[in-house]
Amino acid sequence: MNPVTAPWVRTRLRAAPGAAVALAVLVALTACLAAAFPRALDRYTDAGLRQAVERAPADVTGVLVSAAPAPGLDVAAAEDSLRPRPLADGYRSVLDAVESPLVVDEEQSSYGVRATDSLPSPEEWLPRPDGLPAQMVLAAPQGLGDHARLRSGRLPRVTGGRAGASTTELEAAVTEETARTLHMRAGSVVRLPGRRELTVRVTGIVAPERPDGAYWSVDPVLRSPSLRRAPGPPGAPAPTYWVGGLLLAPEAAPALLGSAPVIRYWHLAPDPDALHGRDLDGLASAVAAVESGPGLQRLHATVSPLADATTGLDDVLATYGRLRGDIGPLVAVAASGAGTVAAVVLLMAGGLAGDRRRAELALLRARGASVRGLAGRLLAETAVVAVPAGALGLGAALLALPGARLLPALWAAVAVTAVACLALPLRAAAAHHRVRVHDDRRDAASPRASRRRTVAELTVVVLALGAVEVLRRRGAADGAGGLVAMAPVLVGVIAALVLVRLYPLPLRGLARPARRLRGAVGPLALARAGRTSASTVLPLLALLTAFTVAAFGGSVLGGVADARDRAALLAVGADARVEAVEALPSGLPARLREAPGVREVTEAGVDHLAKTPDDGQSLPLAGVEPGAYAALAGRTGLGAFPAGRLTRPDGAGSGHGGGSGDAVLPALASPAVAERFGDRAFRLRLADGGVATLRIVLVRDRTPAVYGDDFLVVDRAGLPAGAAPPNVLLLTGDDLDAGALRRAAGDAGTVHLRSEERDSYVDSPLQSGAERVYTAAVAAGAGYAALALLLSLASTAPERAALLARLRTMGLTRAQGRRLLVLESLPQALPAALGGVLTGWAAVRLLSPGIDLTTIAMSTTASPVGRAELRTDPWSLAVPAVAVLVLAVGVAAVQAWWSGRRGAVAELRAGDAR
């Protein structure tokens, strides 16, 4: 056979331009999705790490290197070690000790000298809340002018020569907050006795550029004064005093030697833009090296043997790592499922092209073409289309998701392109490895499966069962490995293999009694539907895998939404909550009922200061109207109870405020309170001094009015007069307007909405990113499953069209033709839909014990509603099943209509390959 040449490829593309365009679109779309996945993963993991670092206080995420002057130095040497040039050299040494991938933000990093102890000032004009003198912390930071705006006066400087340990007069600047709190202004003089009395003149007032930045986090009192308590004997009132900061010129640092102990410091702020989730292990190693590893040893050699490094960045990285470790396996499950369905569709596309060209390829083999040469020609003509399409898809992904790594996206696009290029050549090589004179009947099934197929199916079953068992025992986030990520896919594979073997059997059994029916449509449809071959495996594999992925993804999203909604309901108690410390205005419930969306307003009086007389322990008590409160508890599902069990008994009062402390009120209690008091009557002292006698008759885990594990609920009408006035309003409704509720409440109380509380649980881009990946996986799986079904129907479309044409020549009407194709498609589509529903449900039930959604739902490993588990989402099961049936029936009806328009002559032309 001649080598592959351009005229052959060009001729083939011109002969079937539609197929080439369809393949290009499929490859471009799949390559774009495959390349987008690792880039989206990089983007949201990087965003999660940066947010975790940025949200943590700057003094926690920064690396603070400090060193006191070496002991034994003479005064001159100690002074020189505190001057700007040696400090700058030390700063460079500290930067060199930081290893990659940790990058330092030099703009926010700082260094300088500060006193370790605050010095009291005898100035009477400084505020003294309890008579104690204010104290000052002295610091000489570098670069003050670059990190603060001068509001009045000028920045401090050193006058009269170089400062030293004998210098007694200095200049300083203070921040606006310090000046406002401590009554300072430019020109104020502060005397500090210390070991050598210093006189500090305030020359300027500055405003920090970034008050919460790393530069101002070395010592917070340098930015904002702190009101502290003096130590004293236990139980005695502790007097308070102010501590403020004075910012000296960098050249004035040696003057601190004569007044207080000092240290040199270098504060390194990490650069958030240089943090990447993929470098988490390297970042942890770099931080550990500076704290207690090779980096610290270099600091001992270059800066000072007394150098010490401290940071809280390692704790921030560890917390982020646990969150990512819990979410990562769930994302891998979704990605593997969608990727499997996409790969199946690419293989089906190659198989469809091979089936359409079966006669052509068989003729080439009969004329002497080798298998290698045939595969080479097919590879060349496929690569001409697939490679540019894959490059186009990769480019689209790079443009849509900038700021992520190129290599993983490139490999993903290359893998998609390789599968698309190799599907047709490999299928043709397998089908035409032997020269055949004629083709076998394509709709016939082998009476017995081959041994190879049996062994392959058993291997897949064993792998799937092993993955499911590992996931059930160890959990998705407990190092179960890549096999676990494929568990939902393998469950779908098992179902597909079983369904392919089983579903023709009942159809063949029904075909014999169907012959007794009137007409030929029913028996013919059953007979044709009962004939299956190995080519049916891939469509069913795609459909059932997509069903399983959709069910799993929908269950994840549903479980996450349920956990958040339940936690928000527990926190708020209803759809909205208005509460105050004191009693709410009597007209507020009526105003709230007029707000948009509000249906019901339930009042409750919560006494958080109620105490038991024996031990004085506080016990929240809610006084409610039993009927309305029981209805609210029933609607919300938070401890529903019969209202009659909580109603005050006769003689316990005739209305609110008429209760007696001697009458025993029935109470609803939490399990902890019920275990403590049992069923005996006990007394409770209320916040207003009144006393109520209660007996627990109902026990519930939760209640709407009180959040927590300890609570009591009673009929408010039975409490003493003035006890537990309404200070909580619980609102029920749909689409509540937060603005309208807050306007109605005004300053009377604080408004909490369930929807706002639920939104607050999405605390990290890791959570929102994982949810988007799952949504995209479900959508992609559904789309590729629909495409797989269309490819399956398209592979047999010419044969069905020819059959209709032959039957119409025998008298079959167009209506009977439509019924024939619809009935023929139903026996395959219906088992696929029902099998998909069953497979998805079984996969969720099997895998739910090993999946914990708490982290992705709440961003923490603890949740007020307990462990967030997978739950079967009915919509994720029903919608794909209905879509499969509608699509299969719709395509069959359209094909019958189109074949009728073309006519029998066009379908039965002599020489056509059918």
Secondary structure, 3 states (H helix, E strand, C coil): CCCCCHHHHHHHHHHCHHHHHHHHHHHHHHHHHHHHHHHHHHHHHHHHHHHHHHHCCHHHHCEEEEECCCCCCCHHHHHHHCCHHHHHHHHHHHHHHCCCCCCECCCCCEEEEEECCCEECCCCCCCCCCCCCCEEEEEEECCHHHCEEEEEECCCCCCCCCCCCCCCEEEEEEEHHHHHHHCCCCCCEEEECCCCCEEEEEEEEEEECCCCCCHHHCCHHHCCCEEEECCCCCCCCCCEEEEEEEEECHHHHHHHHHCCCEEEEEEECECHHHCCHHHHHHHHHHHHHHHHCHHHHHHHHHCCCCCEEEECHHHHHHHHHHHHHHHHHHHHHHHHHHHHHHHHHHHHHHHHHHHHCHHHHHHHHHCCCCHHHHHHHHHHHHHHHHHHHHHHHHHHHHHHCCCCCCHHHHHHHHHHHHHHHHHHHHHHHHHCCCCCCCCCCCCCCCCCCCHHHHHHHHHHHHHHHHHHHHHHHHCCCCCCCHHHHCHHHHHHHHHHHHHHHHCHHHHHHHHHHHCCCCCCHHHHHHHHHCCCCHHHHHHHHHHHHHHHHHHHHHHHHHHHHHHHHHHHHHHHCCCEEEECCCCCCCCHHHHHHCCCCEEEEEEEEEECCCECCCCCCECCEEEECHHHHHHHHHHHCCCCCCHHHCCCCCCCCCCCEECCCCCEEEEEECHHHHHHHCCCCEEEECCCCCEEEEEEEEECCCCCCCCCCCCEEEEHHHCECCCCCCCEEEEEECCCCHHHHHHHHCCCCEEEEHHHHHHCCCCCHHHHHHHHHHHHHHHHHHHHHHHHHHHHHHHCHHHHHHHHHHHHHCCCCHHHHHHHHHHHHHHHHHHHHHHHHHHHHHHHHHHHHHCCCHHHHHCCCCCCCCCCCCCCCHHHHHHHHHHHHHHHHHHHHHHHHHHHHHCHHHHCCCCCCC
